Amino acid sequence: MPKYDVVIIGAGITGAMLSWKLSQYQLRTAIIEKENDVAEGATMANSAVIHVGYDPEEGTLKGELNVKGALQYPSICEKLHCAFRQTGAWIAACGAEEEAHLDLLAARADKRNIPYRWRSREEALAEEPNLSDQVTRVLDFYTTGVIYPWEVAEACIESAIGNGTELYLNAPCQHIERIGGGWRIDTPAGSFETAYVINAAGVHAEDIHAMVAESKWHSTPRKGEYYVLDDDTQPVKHIIFPVPSKEKGKGVLAIPTVHCDTLIGPNSDYLEDPDDVGTTDDGLAYVRNNIAKTLKNIPLNRSIRTFAGNRPTTTSPDFIIEEVEGAPHFIDAASIESPGIASSPAIADYIIEILSRSMKLERNENADMSRKKPPIIAEMTPEERQAQIAADPAFAKIICRCNQISEGEIVACIRKPCGARSVKGIRKRLGPGMGRCQGGFCEPKVVQILARELGISPLEVLYDGTGSNILQSENRI
Ligand SMILES: Cc1cc2nc3c(=O)[nH]c(=O)nc-3n(C[C@H](O)[C@H](O)[C@H](O)COP(=O)(O)OP(=O)(O)OC[C@H]3O[C@@H](n4cnc5c(N)ncnc54)[C@H](O)[C@@H]3O)c2cc1C
């Protein structure tokens, strides 16, 4: 009998959400992830919008799962103590032709029971004075929100681990073999024997699929690049979209984030190397030129950072979520492009439905689907802060001045399940290095804390994955 019932390949939002939902059943589940941390792929770098589901075409799995998934987000985020900010999404039409397209989107929203309201140019300007002079009418999907997708993925895995799920980092799947009634997955971190395999490998899903069957679809990853504007600029209160089109997709948006900074992007360019996440002059120029259609006075000179993420697009226009022909109990969750974050809770339900056709799923009555709220000094009342500091003085020692993050918080985020193992891991979990100084002041202290907590030399502390050591040699002072 294989050791595991289910092995999930890939710890992005698809694998994370599935692992969390599976952890309510009596199953032996493992997630194997090629990187040194969870959610390092598309889930880390995207627009973070919980689209409500007006955009995907009729009759698609994308349309169905987007609507169902988005509805689950507020309660999931509450349960897992993750941020959900209901900003609303405005689709800004410029002229009669685009206004007609807004009517089509509204009709589609009616069919899907998605709430919206109309705003005239005057009404819209009263709330968003930076709308461009071309904007004539706005369709407001006011239940749209933003999350921090990385945080949700990590929280799902943390909760799943609490229910017995195993996570293996630095474990790239290199080979898959049919054994008896199941599968053996070989990685440099060991082999995993399992009854079911879920392929949730994002831009690498085709490579994994090719290990068990010939592929009828092909990967065509597309890059999206962004500017991040400083949190004191806040040029918009709502997410501002242009009217979507076949050529430009959802277009270039302005997105107020859960961290109160603002993203401007993305472009959409095909790329040869699915792991190339560098920004480009051309890509950022496209973003600058296209945001001007819907917005003016965008202070791009106040950008603190740029970044890019790669969409796991394929030749299939829809999500591919199915058991692979000729590979029993091997399930693809591929082509999970936008709205893959918004859809992920429903993608997990859909996969569980597929599993339940051939597997007996029994509830684990002891499963705890919540996650302990991490201690965040900046969010505490003065009394709570005093109590926390009295219990552990490390919470009084501020390491990150920009975001007011203490040593106690950093230590807690290393020690918890699915804890940080690198400087970037701490940055993503807590935010030191994400403020205005971008790590200039706090990073050396974070290196020291990591070395101490992991019991390694500072020379061994990684910025991110294998080989990304920050310090190269000792200083002879
Ligand atoms: C620019 C951009 C903007 C987007 N905006 C939005 C948005 O606003 N709203 C929305 O809903 N969606 C959005 N999306 C889409 C969303 O980001 C994706 O649909 C979602 O993140 C896909 O998650 P995933 O888990 O399937 O893939 P990923 O997050 O890419 O995760 C795949 C994981 O598999 C791992 N892996 C790969 N190969 C192997 C291997 N051999 N062995 C082990 N592990 C492996 C990777 O390291 C990675 O961690 C956007 C995407 C991009 C790029």
The ligand as an SDF file (V2000), in Angstrom:
LIG
                    3D

 53 58  0  0  0  0  0  0  0  0999 V2000
    0.6950   38.9410  -13.8970 C   0  0  0  0  0  0  0  0  0  0  0  0
   -0.3750   38.0750  -13.2950 C   0  0  0  0  0  0  0  0  0  0  0  0
   -1.5440   38.6560  -12.7910 C   0  0  0  0  0  0  0  0  0  0  0  0
   -2.5460   37.8460  -12.2390 C   0  0  0  0  0  0  0  0  0  0  0  0
   -3.6050   38.4330  -11.6130 N   0  0  0  0  0  0  0  0  0  0  0  0
   -4.5330   37.6550  -11.0070 C   0  0  0  0  0  0  0  0  0  0  0  0
   -5.5960   38.2400  -10.2660 C   0  0  0  0  0  0  0  0  0  0  0  0
   -5.6460   39.4460  -10.0530 O   0  0  0  0  0  0  0  0  0  0  0  0
   -6.5450   37.4220   -9.7530 N   0  0  0  0  0  0  0  0  0  0  0  0
   -6.5060   36.0630   -9.9330 C   0  0  0  0  0  0  0  0  0  0  0  0
   -7.4370   35.3980   -9.4900 O   0  0  0  0  0  0  0  0  0  0  0  0
   -5.4880   35.4780  -10.5940 N   0  0  0  0  0  0  0  0  0  0  0  0
   -4.5010   36.2390  -11.1130 C   0  0  0  0  0  0  0  0  0  0  0  0
   -3.4430   35.6680  -11.7580 N   0  0  0  0  0  0  0  0  0  0  0  0
   -3.4080   34.2290  -11.9150 C   0  0  0  0  0  0  0  0  0  0  0  0
   -2.8900   33.5270  -10.6630 C   0  0  0  0  0  0  0  0  0  0  0  0
   -1.7100   34.1380  -10.1990 O   0  0  0  0  0  0  0  0  0  0  0  0
   -2.6410   32.0620  -11.0140 C   0  0  0  0  0  0  0  0  0  0  0  0
   -3.8030   31.5410  -11.5970 O   0  0  0  0  0  0  0  0  0  0  0  0
   -2.3250   31.2400   -9.7610 C   0  0  0  0  0  0  0  0  0  0  0  0
   -1.3360   31.8550   -8.9780 O   0  0  0  0  0  0  0  0  0  0  0  0
   -1.8660   29.8570  -10.1890 C   0  0  0  0  0  0  0  0  0  0  0  0
   -1.5570   29.1480   -9.0250 O   0  0  0  0  0  0  0  0  0  0  0  0
   -0.9060   27.6970   -9.1360 P   0  0  0  0  0  0  0  0  0  0  0  0
   -0.7700   27.2110   -7.7630 O   0  0  0  0  0  0  0  0  0  0  0  0
   -1.6950   26.8910  -10.1000 O   0  0  0  0  0  0  0  0  0  0  0  0
    0.5080   27.9680   -9.8160 O   0  0  0  0  0  0  0  0  0  0  0  0
    1.8360   28.5700   -9.1310 P   0  0  0  0  0  0  0  0  0  0  0  0
    1.5220   29.6190   -8.1610 O   0  0  0  0  0  0  0  0  0  0  0  0
    2.7510   28.9280  -10.2420 O   0  0  0  0  0  0  0  0  0  0  0  0
    2.4140   27.3510   -8.3060 O   0  0  0  0  0  0  0  0  0  0  0  0
    3.0060   26.2380   -8.9220 C   0  0  0  0  0  0  0  0  0  0  0  0
    4.0200   25.6850   -7.9490 C   0  0  0  0  0  0  0  0  0  0  0  0
    4.5500   24.4860   -8.4800 O   0  0  0  0  0  0  0  0  0  0  0  0
    5.9330   24.4360   -8.1880 C   0  0  0  0  0  0  0  0  0  0  0  0
    6.5810   23.5080   -9.1090 N   0  0  0  0  0  0  0  0  0  0  0  0
    6.7970   23.6700  -10.4340 C   0  0  0  0  0  0  0  0  0  0  0  0
    7.4350   22.6010  -10.9320 N   0  0  0  0  0  0  0  0  0  0  0  0
    7.6080   21.7290   -9.9150 C   0  0  0  0  0  0  0  0  0  0  0  0
    8.2170   20.4490   -9.8070 C   0  0  0  0  0  0  0  0  0  0  0  0
    8.8040   19.8510  -10.8450 N   0  0  0  0  0  0  0  0  0  0  0  0
    8.2100   19.8340   -8.5930 N   0  0  0  0  0  0  0  0  0  0  0  0
    7.6580   20.4270   -7.5050 C   0  0  0  0  0  0  0  0  0  0  0  0
    7.0970   21.6600   -7.5560 N   0  0  0  0  0  0  0  0  0  0  0  0
    7.0640   22.3000   -8.7480 C   0  0  0  0  0  0  0  0  0  0  0  0
    6.3680   25.8840   -8.3680 C   0  0  0  0  0  0  0  0  0  0  0  0
    7.6070   26.1580   -7.7470 O   0  0  0  0  0  0  0  0  0  0  0  0
    5.2020   26.6220   -7.7510 C   0  0  0  0  0  0  0  0  0  0  0  0
    5.3920   26.8670   -6.3690 O   0  0  0  0  0  0  0  0  0  0  0  0
   -2.3970   36.4500  -12.2610 C   0  0  0  0  0  0  0  0  0  0  0  0
   -1.2180   35.8680  -12.7420 C   0  0  0  0  0  0  0  0  0  0  0  0
   -0.1960   36.6780  -13.2000 C   0  0  0  0  0  0  0  0  0  0  0  0
    1.1140   36.0710  -13.5720 C   0  0  0  0  0  0  0  0  0  0  0  0
  1  2  1  0
  2  3  1  0
  2 52  2  0
  3  4  2  0
  4  5  1  0
  4 50  1  0
  5  6  2  0
  6  7  1  0
  6 13  1  0
  7  8  2  0
  7  9  1  0
  9 10  1  0
 10 11  2  0
 10 12  1  0
 12 13  2  0
 13 14  1  0
 14 15  1  0
 14 50  1  0
 15 16  1  0
 16 17  1  0
 16 18  1  0
 18 19  1  0
 18 20  1  0
 20 21  1  0
 20 22  1  0
 22 23  1  0
 23 24  1  0
 24 25  2  0
 24 26  1  0
 24 27  1  0
 27 28  1  0
 28 29  2  0
 28 30  1  0
 28 31  1  0
 31 32  1  0
 32 33  1  0
 33 34  1  0
 33 48  1  0
 34 35  1  0
 35 36  1  0
 35 46  1  0
 36 37  1  0
 36 45  1  0
 37 38  2  0
 38 39  1  0
 39 40  1  0
 39 45  2  0
 40 41  1  0
 40 42  2  0
 42 43  1  0
 43 44  2  0
 44 45  1  0
 46 47  1  0
 46 48  1  0
 48 49  1  0
 50 51  2  0
 51 52  1  0
 52 53  1  0
M  END
$$$$
